[in-house]
């Protein structure tokens, strides 16, 4: 597995997980109607940004663990 494949796999996993978490947060904060209707927009933006910077996110999580 090359470095590019590893980066893409990590970006996909991180983006998908963060998309789901942000969308669930929007559902809980805005309610079912608005959360389902427009909650996917901030979830898509946040998931995309976190997918790009996933190595930094992993480093920050490891450093905050201790």
C-alpha positions in Angstrom: 0.0 0.0 0.0 1.5 3.3 -1.1 1.5 6.5 0.9 -1.1 8.0 -1.4 -3.4 5.1 -0.9 -3.0 5.3 2.9 -3.8 9.0 2.8 -6.9 8.5 0.7 -8.1 5.7 2.9 -7.6 7.8 6.1 -9.3 10.8 4.4 -12.3 8.6 3.4 -12.7 7.1 6.9 -12.3 10.4 8.7 -14.6 12.3 6.3 -17.3 9.7 6.6 -17.2 9.6 10.4 -17.1 13.3 10.8 -19.9 13.8 8.3 -22.1 11.4 10.3 -21.3 13.0 13.6 -21.8 16.6 12.4 -25.1 15.6 10.8 -26.3 13.9 14.0 -25.3 17.0 15.9 -27.4 19.1 13.5 -30.3 16.8 14.0 -30.1 17.2 17.8 -29.7 20.9 17.7 -32.1 21.9 14.9 -34.7 19.2 15.2 -35.7 16.5 12.8 -37.1 18.8 10.0 -34.3 21.3 9.7 -31.6 18.8 10.7 -32.5 16.5 7.8 -33.3 19.2 5.4 -30.2 21.4 5.7 -28.0 19.7 8.3 -26.1 17.8 5.6 -24.6 21.1 4.3 -22.5 21.9 7.3 -21.8 18.2 7.7 -20.5 18.0 4.1 -18.3 21.1 4.6 -16.9 19.9 8.0 -16.4 16.3 6.7 -14.5 17.6 3.7 -12.2 19.9 5.8 -11.5 17.2 8.4 -10.8 14.6 5.7 -8.1 16.9 4.2 -6.5 17.5 7.5 -6.9 14.0 9.0 -3.2 13.5 9.8 -3.2 16.6 11.9 -6.4 15.5 13.6 -4.8 12.2 14.5 -1.7 13.9 16.0 -3.9 16.2 18.1 -5.9 13.3 19.4 -2.8 11.4 20.3 -1.3 14.4 22.1 -4.5 15.1 24.0 -4.8 11.5 25.1 -1.9 11.9 27.6 
